[in-house]
Amino acid sequence: MKKSLQRSILSLAIAFTLPAFAHAETDADRWNLKDLYATSADWDKDAAKLDAQLKEFNTCKGQIGSSVKRFKACMDLNQDLQKRLARLANYASFLHDQNTGDSAGLDINQRAEILMSKVEEASSFLRPEILRIGAPKIQGFLKQDASLKIYAHPMDDILRTASHTLDNKGEDIIAAFGLTANAAQAVHSTLSNSDTQWPKISVEGKDVTLDQSAYTKYRTSGDRNMRKQVFDQYWSTWKSYEQTYGVTFYEMLKKDSVYAKVRNYPDSLTQALDGNKLPRAVYDTLIEQTRANLPTLHRYFKLRSKLMGIPDLHYYDIYPPMITAQDKAALNFPITQGVDLMLAAVKPLGDDYVKALGKAVTERWMDVYPRPKKRSGAYMQGTSYDVHPYILLNHNDDYESVSTLAHEWGHGMHSYLANKSQPFITSDYPIFTAEIASTTNQVLLQDHMLKIAKTDEERLAYLGSELEGIRGTFFRQAMFADFERTVHAKVDKGESLTGEALTKIYGDILKTYHGDAQNILKIDDQYAIEWAAIPHFYNRFYVFQYATSIAAGTMFADDILKGKPGARDNYLNILKAGGSQYPYELVKAAGVDLATPTPYKAIVARMNSIMDQIEGIVAKRK
C-alpha cells in the first residue's frame, strides 16, 4: 500500500499459516527516523519555519498574477512549504505508528494534523486565483522564465478545469459545504465499528464475538458447518441495519450527484475520473472485459470445488485454503532471505534498479517486525523528498510476507526514482500508477519463485497465492466497480434507492459474477447485504484502479521477462515520471492502453495459465 498524505494483503489460496515470530530485533530491523529529524526539538524548529512560511505565503494572495517574478516567488514558496509539511507529517506519523501506545508519538501526530489543516487553509486561494488569471497569462509566464517549466503540468491540471469552476461566491459556498461532505462516511464508520451489536458464536466451547475481525478469521475455518454459521450470523447482523445503511449510502450518492451537476459534469463517474484526466473508456472497458471473461472466474470456482471436494460450492466456501501445503519448513522466509529473493527477482529491471534497491534495504529505511502496539499491516510513504522512502512491515517469515516486501518496495522504488528524477511538485503520483509498480514486482517475484521451487508442493503454494490474488484484486474489485457504476448512474438519473433496493442490485451482480444461475457457486440471498460492509464505496470510484493496476502491472512484467525490446525502459520511465504527466497517457505511452481490451485479456490469460499448471501438478498426484 502506498500511504498518501492517506495493498490490501491478499489471503493465500494455499494455507501455510505460521505463528507471529517473536524476533530478537536489532537496530538494523528498525527504521531510522533520525534521517528525518535528529531530535523532536529539530522537528519543532522546522515546524516553526513552516509557520513563518505560511505568513509569507499569505502575502501572495491576490498577487501571483502581478508579474512573472511574483508568480515564480509564490510558486517556489508553495512548493517548499508543501515539501516541508510532508517531511514534518511523515516523521510524526512514523513516530506514532512504530508505537501507537506512546503519548509523545500521539501528541506530535496531532500537532502535524494541525499543521496540515493550516497549510490547506492558507493555500485554498491558489487554485481559484490561477483560474481567474487565466491560461493565456499563465502560459505567458511559463514561456518567459525557463525555470518555471516544472510548473507546466500542475498549471495545466488546474486550468483545464476552468469550465467546471464556479465564480468566487459559488466556490465559497462549495467550500463551506465541504465540512459536511464526509458525513455519510462518518456515520458508516461509527455504526459499523462502534455501535453494531455483534452476535456471539461458540468456538471450541468458548463464546466469541463475531465482529469484523472475527469474521475474517473464522470464515477460513476447515469446518464447513462453522463457516456457514459464521456467514449466516455475520451477514444477518448487517441485514438488520439494512435500512440505515441504505439511507447512509443513498445520502452519499446524492451528494456526489449534486456536486457533479454543480460543476457541470454529465454524471458522477465522469467527474471522479476527471480528477486524473482518465477517459471513461478505461472504466467501461474494464467492466465489459471482466463480464466477458467470467467463464475464467467460474473455472476458478470449479477448480476450488474439485480440490476442496465440495460439489455444491457456496459463498462461504471461497475463503478456506484449496490445498494445504505439507512442507511448511520450505516456506519459512526470514527477512534476510526475503530480501535476497526480492533482489534476485527484480534483476530483469536492470543493474541500476537492483543496486539502488540493494542499498535501500541495508540503510534502515524499513521497520520490519511486528511488536506490541506497532501499527498493523504494511505501507510505503515516499513523500519525504529530500530524504528517502520509508516502509512499515509486519514480517512473519512466510511467503505472504515476502510478497508484501516485494509489493511495498515496488512502491518504494517508484518514489525513489520519481524523487530522483522530478522536482518535488511533480514527484508524487496517483493510485492509478502506484499499484502498477507494486504489482509488477510481485509478478517478477512469482516468476522467480517458480523457477527456483524444488518441489510441486512449493509450486502449488506460489501458484495458489497468485491465483487468489488475481481473483481478489482483479475480478472482485471489478465487481465492486460494476456495482458502483450502476448505483451512481441511478441516482444521477434522479432515482431513489433504499437499502433493500441496493441489496437487490448488489445481489444480482454478485450472483452473475459467481455463476449462481449456472450452479457453479450458490449465493444465499442474505449474503447480498455485503455491499453495506465495503467502506471503499464511500470513496467514490476508487477500487477499480486496483483491477486496472494488476492488469497493467502483469502485462509490463510479462513483456520485461520475455525481453521485449524497450519494455524495461518504458516501464521504468513510468516510475521516473512520478506525477509529471496524466497517468492514463503515461501508461499508454509505455505500451499499455487501459482503455482497450488487451491488458484485461492478458491478465485473464495469465489466470488460465496458472490454473493449467495447478491442474497439471494435481493430476500427477493421482
MOLIN-V301895 format. One record per residue. RES is the residue in one letter. PSI is psi in whole degrees, -180 to 180 (NA if undefined). OMEGA is omega in radians with two decimals (none if undefined). NEAR is the number of other C-alpha atoms within 8 Angstrom. Layout:
RES PSI OMEGA NEAR
RES PSI OMEGA NEAR
//
This chain:
M 130 3.01 11
K 116 -3.12 12
K 125 3.13 8
S 169 3.01 5
L NA none 5
Q NA none 3
R 104 3.00 6
S 134 -3.13 4
I 119 -3.01 6
L 138 3.11 7
S 144 -3.12 7
L 145 3.09 12
A -17 3.13 14
I 127 -3.00 13
A 126 2.92 11
F 58 -3.06 9
T 129 3.10 5
L 155 3.13 7
P 159 3.04 5
A 119 -3.02 6
F 140 3.05 6
A 86 -3.06 5
H 144 3.00 5
A 96 -3.05 4
E 149 2.97 8
T 172 3.11 6
D -31 -3.12 6
A -20 -3.13 9
D -6 -3.10 11
R 145 3.09 12
W 153 -3.11 11
N 98 -3.11 8
L -11 3.09 10
K -16 3.02 7
D -25 3.11 7
L -56 3.10 9
Y 130 -3.11 10
A -36 3.14 8
T 167 3.08 7
S -27 3.08 7
A -36 3.08 6
D -35 3.06 9
W -44 3.14 10
D -41 -3.14 8
K -41 -3.14 8
D -35 3.08 10
A -38 3.10 10
A -38 3.07 8
K -39 3.13 8
L -44 3.10 11
D -42 3.13 8
A -39 3.12 8
Q -35 3.14 10
L -40 3.10 11
K -41 3.11 8
E -40 -3.11 8
F -29 -3.13 12
N -27 3.13 8
T -10 3.10 7
C -20 -3.08 9
K 123 -3.13 9
G 1 -3.03 6
Q -10 -2.98 9
I -18 3.11 12
G 5 -3.05 12
S -32 3.12 7
S 163 3.13 7
V -33 3.11 10
K -44 3.14 6
R -39 3.10 11
F -47 -3.12 13
K -44 -3.12 9
A -43 -3.11 8
C -40 3.13 11
M -41 3.11 8
D -39 3.12 8
L -42 3.11 10
N -44 3.13 10
Q -43 -3.09 10
D -41 -3.14 8
L -33 3.07 11
Q -38 3.10 9
K -43 3.12 12
R -41 3.11 10
L -43 -3.13 11
A -43 -3.14 11
R -44 3.11 12
L -47 -3.10 12
A -38 3.14 13
N -46 3.12 11
Y -46 -3.12 11
A -43 -3.14 12
S -44 -3.14 10
F -41 3.14 9
L -41 3.13 11
H -44 -3.04 15
D -29 -3.12 10
Q -17 3.07 10
N 90 -3.05 12
T -10 3.11 12
G -2 -3.10 7
D 120 -3.08 8
S -32 3.13 7
A -40 3.10 7
G -40 3.11 14
L -43 -3.11 11
D -48 -3.10 8
I -30 3.09 10
N -41 3.10 13
Q -38 3.09 8
R -36 3.10 8
A -38 3.11 11
E -38 3.08 9
I -42 3.09 8
L -42 3.13 10
M -40 3.11 10
S -40 3.12 8
K -44 -3.13 8
V -42 3.12 10
E -44 3.14 8
E -44 -3.09 7
A -29 -3.08 10
S 5 -3.07 8
S -23 -3.12 8
F -20 -2.91 8
L -53 -3.09 8
R -51 3.12 8
P -36 -3.12 9
E -40 3.09 10
I -39 3.12 14
L -37 3.11 11
R -38 3.10 6
I -42 3.04 9
G 158 -3.06 9
A -45 -3.09 8
P -46 -3.09 6
K -43 3.12 9
I -44 3.14 12
Q -32 3.07 8
G -42 3.08 8
F -45 -3.09 11
L -33 -3.14 12
K -30 -3.09 7
Q -31 -3.05 7
D 114 -3.09 9
A -27 -3.13 7
S -14 3.14 5
L 1 -3.12 10
K -31 -3.11 8
I -18 -3.11 9
Y 3 -3.07 9
A -49 -3.12 9
H -46 3.09 10
P -38 3.11 10
M -42 3.11 10
D -38 -3.12 8
D -30 3.08 8
I -49 -3.02 11
L -29 -3.12 11
R -14 -3.13 7
T 12 -3.07 8
A -41 -3.10 8
S -11 3.13 7
H 13 -3.14 8
T 137 -3.09 8
L 179 3.05 8
D 177 -3.05 6
N -44 -3.10 7
K -43 3.14 7
G -42 3.13 8
E -36 3.10 10
D -39 3.13 8
I -45 3.12 8
I -42 3.13 8
A -39 3.13 8
A -42 3.12 7
F -12 3.12 8
G -26 3.13 8
L -25 -3.12 7
T 2 -3.00 6
A -30 -3.08 8
N 21 -3.10 8
A -46 -3.12 7
A -42 3.12 12
Q -40 3.13 11
A -41 3.12 8
V -45 3.13 9
H -45 -3.13 11
S -44 -3.12 10
T -47 -3.11 9
L -44 -3.05 9
S -29 -3.08 9
N -25 -3.04 7
S -40 -2.93 7
D -10 -3.12 7
T 135 3.09 7
Q 100 -3.06 5
W 145 3.13 9
P 170 3.06 10
K 144 3.06 8
I 159 3.14 9
S 121 3.11 8
V 113 -3.12 7
E 44 3.07 4
G 1 3.14 5
K 143 3.08 6
D 130 3.13 8
V 131 3.07 9
T 122 -3.05 9
L 70 3.05 13
D -170 -3.05 9
Q -38 3.12 6
S -44 3.14 7
A -37 3.09 10
Y -46 3.14 12
T -37 -3.11 8
K -50 -2.97 8
Y -10 3.07 10
R -13 3.10 13
T 5 -3.09 10
S 144 3.07 10
G -11 3.12 6
D 111 -3.07 6
R -37 3.10 8
N -38 3.09 6
M -44 3.14 10
R -44 -3.14 15
K -41 3.11 9
Q -43 3.13 8
V -49 3.14 13
F -47 -3.07 12
D -48 -3.07 10
Q -38 -3.12 9
Y -51 -3.07 13
W -27 3.05 12
S -30 3.06 10
T -47 3.07 11
W -40 -3.12 12
K -34 -3.11 9
S -18 3.09 7
Y 14 -3.02 8
E -45 -3.09 12
Q -44 -3.14 10
T -46 3.11 8
Y -34 3.10 11
G -47 3.11 14
V -44 -3.12 10
T -48 -3.11 12
F -38 3.13 10
Y -39 3.11 11
E -39 3.10 9
M -42 3.13 11
L -41 3.10 11
K -42 3.12 10
K -46 3.12 9
D -40 -3.14 9
S -42 3.13 13
V -46 3.13 8
Y -38 3.12 9
A -44 -3.14 13
K -45 -3.13 10
V -34 -3.12 7
R 15 3.01 10
N 39 3.00 8
Y 148 -3.12 11
P -27 -3.13 8
D 173 -3.06 11
S -39 -3.10 14
L -44 3.14 10
T -42 3.12 10
Q -44 -3.12 11
A -44 -3.12 9
L -29 -3.09 12
D -16 3.09 9
G -36 3.08 7
N 18 3.13 8
K 48 3.11 9
L 130 3.11 11
P 146 3.14 10
R -29 -3.10 9
A -27 3.11 8
V -50 -3.10 11
Y -49 -3.08 10
D -39 -3.14 8
T -38 3.08 12
L -50 -3.10 15
I -40 3.12 12
E -45 -3.12 8
Q -35 3.10 11
T -46 3.12 11
R -38 -3.13 8
A -24 -3.08 7
N 21 3.08 9
L -29 3.06 9
P -32 3.09 7
T -41 3.06 10
L -40 3.12 12
H -34 3.06 11
R -40 3.10 8
Y -45 -3.13 9
F -36 3.09 12
K -39 3.10 9
L -43 3.09 9
R -44 3.13 10
S -43 -3.11 12
K -47 -3.07 9
L -30 3.11 9
M -11 -3.12 8
G 34 3.14 6
I 101 -3.09 8
P -30 -3.12 6
D 70 -3.04 9
L 135 3.09 11
H 172 -3.09 10
Y -31 -3.14 9
Y 6 3.12 9
D 8 -3.02 9
I -7 -3.07 7
Y -29 3.12 8
P 161 -3.09 10
P 143 3.07 10
M -37 -3.12 10
I 140 3.09 9
T 118 3.13 8
A 142 -3.08 12
Q -38 -3.09 5
D 78 -3.08 8
K -29 -3.12 8
A -35 -3.13 5
A -15 -3.11 6
L 28 3.11 10
N 119 -3.02 9
F 93 3.00 11
P 162 -3.02 9
I -38 -3.13 10
T -39 3.10 7
Q -38 3.10 8
G -42 3.11 12
V -44 3.12 11
D -42 3.12 8
L -42 3.12 11
M -45 -3.13 12
L -37 3.08 11
A -36 -3.08 8
A -35 -3.05 12
V 9 3.11 13
K -34 3.10 10
P -15 3.13 8
L -3 3.02 10
G 159 -3.07 8
D -39 -3.11 7
D -43 3.13 6
Y -47 -3.11 11
V -42 -3.14 12
K -45 3.14 8
A -43 3.13 8
L -40 3.12 11
G -38 3.09 9
K -43 -3.08 8
A -41 -3.06 9
V -5 3.12 10
T -1 -3.01 8
E 26 3.04 7
R 47 3.05 12
W -4 -3.11 14
M 152 3.07 13
D 114 -2.78 13
V -56 -2.86 11
Y 154 3.04 11
P 151 3.06 11
R 164 -3.12 6
P 134 3.06 5
K 2 3.02 8
K 145 3.12 10
R 139 -3.14 8
S 172 3.06 6
G -156 -3.11 8
A 144 3.05 12
Y 165 3.01 12
M 136 3.03 15
Q 120 -3.03 13
G 15 -3.04 12
T 6 3.01 12
S 79 -2.86 13
Y -46 -3.07 10
D 4 -3.11 4
V -99 3.12 7
H 166 3.08 10
P 153 3.03 13
Y 143 -3.12 11
I 130 3.03 14
L 128 3.10 11
L 168 2.90 13
N 70 -2.96 12
H 126 -3.10 11
N 19 3.05 12
D 23 3.08 13
D 176 -3.08 14
Y -34 3.10 9
E -37 3.12 7
S -37 3.09 11
V -41 3.10 15
S -41 3.09 10
T -40 3.09 10
L -48 3.13 12
A -41 3.13 13
H -53 -3.06 14
E -34 3.09 15
W -18 2.94 13
G -46 3.04 13
H -44 -3.08 15
G -44 3.14 14
M -29 3.04 11
H -51 3.14 13
S -40 3.14 15
Y -48 -3.09 11
L -37 3.11 10
A -44 -3.14 14
N -33 3.13 14
K -29 -3.01 7
S -19 -3.02 9
Q 154 2.93 13
P 162 -3.07 8
F -40 -3.00 10
I -26 3.13 10
T 21 -3.10 13
S -35 -3.11 15
D 159 -2.97 13
Y 156 -3.07 9
P 167 -3.13 9
I -28 -3.10 8
F -36 3.09 12
T -23 -3.08 12
A -48 -3.07 12
E -15 3.05 16
I -43 -3.12 12
A -43 -3.12 14
S -41 3.14 15
T -40 3.13 14
T -44 3.11 14
N -40 -3.13 15
Q -37 3.10 11
V -40 3.09 11
L -40 3.09 12
L -45 -3.13 14
Q -44 3.13 11
D -43 -3.13 9
H -44 -3.10 11
M -38 3.12 11
L -33 3.13 9
K -34 -3.07 6
I -3 -3.13 6
A 136 -3.08 9
K -20 -3.09 6
T 163 3.06 6
D -31 3.11 8
E -44 3.12 9
E -45 -3.13 13
R -41 3.11 12
L -40 3.14 12
A -48 -3.10 12
Y -43 3.12 11
L -42 3.14 12
G -39 3.11 12
S -48 -3.12 12
E -37 -3.14 10
L -48 3.13 12
E -32 3.09 12
G -43 3.12 12
I -42 3.11 12
R -48 -3.06 10
G -34 -3.05 10
T -32 3.13 11
F -66 -3.02 14
F -45 -3.09 12
R -43 3.13 9
Q -35 3.06 13
A -36 3.07 14
M -44 3.08 12
F -43 3.14 10
A -37 3.09 12
D -47 3.11 10
F -46 -3.14 11
E -47 -3.13 11
R -41 -3.10 10
T -50 -3.04 8
V -36 3.08 10
H -41 -3.13 12
A -39 3.13 10
K -44 -3.13 10
V -37 3.07 13
D -29 3.13 11
K 0 3.12 6
G 13 -3.14 6
E 152 3.09 7
S 157 3.12 7
L 124 3.04 9
T 170 3.07 10
G -40 3.13 12
E -41 3.13 9
A -40 3.11 8
L -40 3.10 12
T -39 3.13 12
K -44 3.14 9
I -48 -3.13 9
Y -41 -3.13 13
G -41 3.12 12
D -44 3.13 8
I -44 3.13 11
L -44 -3.12 11
K -38 3.11 12
T -48 -3.10 9
Y -32 -3.05 11
H 6 3.04 13
G 37 -3.12 12
D -45 -3.09 12
A -26 3.13 7
Q 7 -3.12 6
N 31 3.08 8
I -47 3.06 13
L 124 -3.07 13
K 137 3.09 13
I 111 3.06 12
D 139 -3.06 8
D -34 -3.08 6
Q -19 3.14 9
Y -10 -3.10 12
A -6 3.05 13
I -1 -3.09 14
E -31 -3.13 11
W -34 -3.07 9
A -21 -3.06 10
A 2 -3.07 8
I 99 -3.10 7
P -24 -3.13 10
H -24 -3.14 8
F -17 3.10 9
Y 2 2.96 9
N 87 -2.88 7
R 137 3.02 8
F 53 -3.11 12
Y -45 -2.96 8
V -22 -3.12 11
F -26 -3.08 12
Q -21 3.01 10
Y -39 3.14 12
A -44 3.12 14
T -35 -3.10 13
S -43 3.14 13
I -31 3.08 16
A -47 -3.12 13
A -45 -3.12 12
G -41 3.12 15
T -40 -3.13 13
M -43 3.09 12
F -46 -3.11 12
A -42 3.13 12
D -44 3.14 8
D -40 3.13 10
I -44 -3.13 12
L -31 3.11 9
K -7 -3.14 6
G 27 3.14 7
K 129 -3.10 8
P 129 3.09 5
G -9 -3.04 6
A -45 -3.10 12
R -47 -3.13 10
D -40 3.11 7
N -43 3.14 11
Y -48 -3.12 10
L -29 3.10 9
N -31 3.06 9
I -45 -3.12 12
L -44 -3.11 13
K -26 -3.09 13
A -21 -3.13 12
G -123 3.12 16
G 29 -3.08 11
S -8 3.12 10
Q 162 3.07 9
Y 135 -2.93 10
P -40 3.13 13
Y -45 -3.12 12
E -36 3.13 8
L -46 -3.14 10
V -40 3.12 13
K -42 3.13 10
A -26 3.12 8
A -3 3.04 11
G 4 3.13 7
V 112 3.14 11
D 105 -3.07 10
L 3 3.02 15
A 5 3.12 10
T 164 -3.12 9
P -19 -2.96 10
T -53 -3.10 8
P -31 -3.13 13
Y -34 3.05 12
K -33 -3.13 9
A -43 -3.13 11
I -34 3.09 13
V -41 3.11 10
A -38 3.12 8
R -41 3.13 8
M -42 3.11 11
N -38 3.11 9
S -41 3.11 8
I -43 3.13 10
M -34 3.05 11
D -45 -3.12 8
Q -42 3.12 9
I -45 -3.14 11
E -35 3.12 8
G -41 3.12 8
I -43 -3.14 10
V -37 -3.13 8
A -32 -3.14 7
K -22 -3.12 6
R -23 -3.03 5
K NA none 4
//
